[in-house]
């Protein structure tokens, strides 16, 4: 980080923008700019440090975050009105900066040990839905479970969690969407934070419950049940039957107690949390430091949103442990580019309006801050 001067911060010596540390009024003269602001600039937003010609790359973190869409004078607010997407670095240099971190003495935590060797930090019972049509019923079941005295008296059970989604009904049974949903539902069923799973379908959907169950044991501990609303006799009957089943499942799950486990068993997903112009220099690097500490003890962290590394993937490929890993990431980026193109979208559909209000302009800029969570 290059340094902070009055009211602004420069993140890299080659940057041609600085970041406002507070709401700056028209006429303010931040130290180091050498000129007064022609218009107000909100906190977290960018200010040109020198004239930037139309078509010239705009740099933050020493990296490209877009191109000027018009001539920009020094001291001017730089945002979506004068900054657009641009080609970013494709100098992937796979593995060029890969270096092992020195190991730390492994610590322990108290977790729930599962039959497949995973260790959870919670012990929930999940209500998994095969289709959007059973989503409301799953929520009704969870609401009824919250009021059930038997379920509320179960030790070691953290709660009943409905997992709903918006697909599974009128969809192809052979395409990419079907495969993605199948894989996702299996992942939820096997998540270490669940001590049991109840799968609820409607009965007539494309994503058939028997197909899910027939793919193999969804849980190695066997604490897994399933039903359909049509097969059980409607909404009310399904809720009543589900409460009976959940009591049986909770009795099994409650027998699992927290026991010591090595930190290497932790797998932590790092998700976007309402990013703004400060996220990439505050919360995200702090999470990155925590990520490094966890990895040094054998644990795993995951950058959960693949589209939010777009524009920063070249920084990750340089740290790849092998060419295979680096190329796998590049292939995923190419898939996203193709996916957005064939669906009439674009990678820069993100940032969201809230992100932009907080100072972020392009997905390139957002991604450069987001990857800091990876350490």
N, C-alpha and C positions, 0 to 999 in steps of 0.2 A: 504494500500500500504506500503510495507516494507521499501522502501527508495531508494534514488538515490546515486550512487557513480560515480567516474570518468568515464564517457563515457557509463555507463550502468545503468539500473534500475531494481531492484528486486521488484516484485509486491506482493509477499507473503512470509512470513518467511519460509514456507515449500517448496518453489519452488526449483527445481534443475536446473533451467535455469534463466538467466537474459536477458534483452532486450537491444540491442545496440541503443544508442541515436544518433549515427552518424555513417557514414562509418568508420569502424575501420581497419587499415592496418595490414598486417602480422607483427608480432613482437610486436604489441601494448600490454600493460599490464594494462588492466582496473583494477581500484582499487577494492580490495576485492576478485579477482580471484586467486591471488597468482601464476600466470603463464602467459607466453606470448602466444599470439594467433598464432597457427601454420599456419593459413591461414587468408586472409581478411574476414571480416564479414560485410555485408551491414546493413545500418540503418534499424531498425525495426525488425531485425532477432534475433534469439535466440542463446545463448552461454551456454554451460554446465558449471555449477559452480563446479562440482565434477565428478568423474568417474561415468558413468551410464552403468550398465550391459545390455547386450542384453536381451530383454524381460521385462526390468524394466519400470515401468510407468514414463513418463515425466510429470512434474507438472508445470503449470502456473496458476496464480490466486489462488494457493492452490488446484487446480482441475486437473484431468487427461485430458491431451490433446492428448495422444497417448502412444505408447510403442516404446522403442528403438529397431530398427531392426538389430542393430549390437552393439558391445561394443563402447562406446563413452568416449573419454578421456576428462578430465577437460580442459576448454578453447576451445573446439571444436565447430564449427558451427553446430547447430542442425536444420535440415530442412528435406525435403522430401527424401533426400538420406540416412538418418539414423533414420527417425521417421515415424511410420505408425499408422494406426487406432488401437484402443484398446477398450475392454469393458469399459464402463463408469459407473458411479454410478447409481444404481437403487433404492437407499434409498430415496423413494419419500416423506415419512413423511408428508403426505398431511395435510396442515393447521398448521403444527407445529410452523411456524414462522409468521403466519398471525397476524397482528396487525393494528388496524385502525390508519390512519394518522390524526392528529388534523386538523379540518376543518379550512379553510381560509375564510375570508370575500369575498364573490363572487363579481367578477368584471363583467363589461359588455363589449361587442364589438358591432360594427355596422354591422349587417348582413341582409341577405335576408330571410325573413320568408316565409315558405312554407305551403301549405294547410294541410300537414300531421303532422305539428308540428316541423319539422326539420328547422334548420336555416343554410343557406349557407354563405360562405365567398366570393363567386363569383356568377355571374349571366350569365352563358354561355348558348348557345343553342347547344345541342349535336346532332351529326349525327351518329346514332347507326346502325351497320351493323349486319345482321343476319347470314352472310356467308362471307368467304374470297373473294368470287367472286365479291362482291359489294364493296370491300375495296378501290379499285382504284377510283371508281366513287364517293365514299364518300369524298375522298381527292380532286377530281376535283370540287365537289360541294363547299367544304370549300374554295378552292382557288378562285373560282368564287365569293363567298360571300365576300371575302376580298376586291374585287374590286368593289363591288356593292355600289353605292352611297346611296341608301335608307337604306341598312343595316348598313352602316358606320355612318349614322346620328342618329341611334337609341340611346337615352340616357339609361343609366343603363344596357346596354348589353355589356358584357366583350369580346365577340367574339363567333365564330362558331368553334366547336371542333369535328373533325372526330374521331370515336372510331372504330378501325379495329382490326381484329384478323385473325388467320390462320386456322379456322375450320368452321363447319356448313354445309359442302357440302357432300362428300362421307364418311358418318359416320353412325354408328348404331343410330336408333331413340329411343332406349330403354336403352342404357347402361349408365355407370357412366359419360363418356365424354359428352353425350347429356345433362344429368341432370346438370352437372357442367356449361356447356355453358348457358343453360336456366337460371340458378340461377344467373350467372354473368351478363347476359344481363338485367335481371330484376333489379339487383342492380344498374347498371349504369343508367337505366331509372329513378330510384327513388332517385338518388344522389342529395343531397341538393344544390350542386353547379350548377345544371342545372335548368334554368327557362323554358325549353321546350326541347322536344326530337322529332327528325325526324328519323324514322326507315326505312332503305333502304335495301331491299333484291334483289336477282336476280330473283327468282320465281320458280326455279326447285330444290332448295336445300332441304336437309333433314330437317334442322331447318327452317320450314315454318313460314313465317310472320303471317299467320292466327292463327297458334298454339300459337305463342308468344302473340298476341293480345287477343286470346281467353282465356288465363289464368287469365284474369281479368284486371281491369284498371291498366295500367302500371304507370300512373301518376294521383294522386288524383285531381290535378288542371285542368286536361283535356287538357293541352297544349301539345298535343301529336298527331303526324300524322305518316302515314306510306304509303309506296308504294313499288312496285317491278320494276326493270329495264325492264323486259319482258312485264309487264302489262302496263307500261307507254310508251313504244315504243322505247327503246334503250338508249344508253348512253347520247347522246345530248339532247334528249327529257326529260330524267330524270333530268339532270342538270338544264335545263330551268324551268321545273315544280317545282323542289326543291327550286329554288330561289324565286318563287312566294309564295310557302308555308312558307319558312323561313321568308319572309317579314311579313306575317300575324302572325307567331309565335313570332317574335321579337317585333311586336307592342304590343302583350299581355305581354311578358316578361318585356318590358321596363316600364310598369306601376308599377312594383315592385321596391320599393326604399329601401335603407338601413335604418334599424331602430334598436334601442337598443335591445340587446339580452343578456341573462346571459351567462357567460362562460361555464356553465354546458351544453349548447347546442353544444359545440364544440366536434367533433370527429376527431382525428388526426391519420392518418396512418404513422407508422415509418418504412421506407423502407431502404433496404441496399443501400449504396452509394459508392461502390468501396472501400471495406474494405482493410486495411493493418494492419501491426503489431502494429500500434499506435491507431487504431480506438477504440479498447476496453478500452483504458486508457485516451482518449481525447474526441472526439466528442460524442461517445456513452454514457458515463457517464453524459456529459453535457445535452444531450437529456433526459436521465433518470431523472435528477434533474427537468427539465422542465415538464416532465411527472408527477412527484409527485406533483408539484405545481398545474397543471391542474386538476388532480384527486382530490386534496384536495378542489377544488372549484366545484366539481361535474361533471367535464368533463370526456372524455374518450380518452384513447390512445390505439392503436392497434399495436402489433408486427406483421407486415404484412406477413412475410415469415416464415411459419411454419417449413419448413426443417431447417431453420437457428436458431432453438432453440435446435436442436438435440445435445445431450451431455450436455445440460444445463437445461433440463426440470425438473430435480430434484430440482433445485433452485426455479423454478416457482411454482411447486406443493406445496412446503413448505409454500408458501404465499397464497395458494388458500383459498377462503372464505368458502368453503364447500367441503365435500368429492365428491359430484357430479361434481363440477367444476374441481377438481384435476383429477378425473378419466376420465373426458371428454378430458382433455389434453393428458393423457396417451394413451387413445384410438386413438387419432389423430396421435400420434407418431407411434403406432403400425400399423396404416393404411399406413403411409409413408414407414415403413420398408417392409410391404407386397407389396406395390405398386412398389417399386424399385426392389424387388426380382423377382416379376413375369414379370417385363419388362426388365430383364437382366441388371439392373443397380445396383448402390450401393449408400448408403447415403453419402459416401465420394467422390462422383463425384464433389461435391462442397467442397472446395474452387476452384475458377477459376484460370487460369494462372496468371491473374493480381493480385489476392489476394496473390498467392504464391510468386510472385516477391516482393510484399510488406512485406513479412515475415510470413504470415500465412501458416500453413502446413496441418492441418486436419480440418474437419468440427467441431470436438469437440472444437478446439481452436477458430475457427471463431464464433461459437455459444456462447461461454462463454463471448466474447466481445459484441456480438450482443444483448444479453438479457439485457445488462446494459441500453439499451434504455428504458426498461420498468420501470426503477426507482428502 
